[in-house]
Each structure stands twice: as structure tokens, then as C-alpha cells.
Amino acid sequence: MSDPTPTDVQRFIAAGLPCSHLQVDGDGRHFFATIVSAEFEGLSRVRRHQRVYAALGDRMREEIHALSMKTLTPAEFAASPEGAGQAASGAAPHHHHHR
């Protein structure tokens, strides 16, 4: 079996978990995923990770130790630097008022 690509990992996660934002980077051995899902609301980080592992299922049992992830709710993502940057890019220009 060949090493999964970041696209494979992204597809596996998306298939098992409804995500509003999902980004996976990696080199076939180590992966880093940013996963934003409303399903994470009210869950601890450990429970969120378990939810992702459940979504991946058996497909990545071998590779899963090489997956690090950041799990965020949509609200947390919107407040994070990446999320804020993304939201701003699609929104109207911000006007800053200096006092």
C-alpha cells in the first residue's frame, strides 16, 4: 500500500466528519491537519481528536501516529489568525477607526 497523500487524508476526514474548513499538509509520512467542524462544539480537545480518528477509521491505523491536528469550532477558527485572515479576504474591506 502506498503512502497516503495529504489529499487522501483530507478526503478520509471529510468523508467521516462534516467540516466547514479542512486543510491537510504533509509529505506522506507526517501530516498536519487543521479541522474546523461544528461537531467539536462542547468537546474537549481529546474528544475532538477521537472524533477525527473515528472519521478516519481503519484507513489510517498505520499512519495515524504521524497526524498532528488542530481541531477548532467555527467560532474558534473565526477568532484564530488563519480564520480571521480568511474571513477578511472574502468580506468587505475593514475600516479602522482610530480614537
N, C-alpha and C positions, 0 to 999 in steps of 0.2 A: 504494500500500500504506500503510495507516495505521500509526502508531507502535505498537509492541508495548506492552502494559501490563505492570506487574510480574507479574501473574498469568500472562500469556503466557510471559514469560521463565522463571518458576518451573516452568511446565508443560514447557517445552522442556528445561530442565536435568533435571527429574525423569524425563523420557522416556528420556534417554540415560545417566543416571547414578543408580545406587541410592543414595539419601541417607537418613540417619537423621534429619536435620534440614535444612530448607531454608527460607530466608526471603529474599524479594526485595522491596526498596523501590525506588521510582523515580517519575519524572514523565513517562515516555515518551521522554525524551532521555538521561537519565543514570540508571543503575541501580546499586544496591549489593546484592550477594548475600552471604549467609552460608550456606556449603555445608558440611555435615558428612557425610562418607562414609568407610566402612571402606576403600574403594578407594584412599584417599590414604595409607594406611599405607606408610611407607618411601619415599614420593616427596618430592622437593624441591618447593618452592613453585612453581617454574616448571613442573615436570612436572604438578603438580596443576592448574594453570591450563590447561595444554594439554589435560588430560583433560576439563575443563569445556568448553573450546572445541570439542573433538571431539564432546561430547554435544550442543552447540548446533548444530553443523554449519552448513549454508549459511543456515539460517533467520535468523541474526543477523549475517551477514557485514557488513552495512551498519552495524548498531547496536553491534557488539561492542566498538568502541573506547570506548563510553560505559558499559561494565560494569566496575565495580570489585568485587572479591570477596575474601572472607576464606574460605580453604579450610582446614578442620580435620578431623582424625580424630575419631572419637567420644571417645577418651581426652583429646585436646587440648581438645575442646569441653567435656567434663565439668569440666576444670580451669579453664576460662575463666569470667569473671564471668557472662556470659549463660548458659552451660551450667550453672554451679553454681546460679544463681538458678532455672533451670527445673527442674533435678533436685530441688532442695529443695522446690519448690512441690508436687511430686507425691509426695514422700516423707513419712515420719513426721516429726513435729517434732524438731528437733535439740536435744539437751540439752548445754549448755556447762558444763563443769566447770572452775571456777577454782581454781588451786592457791594 
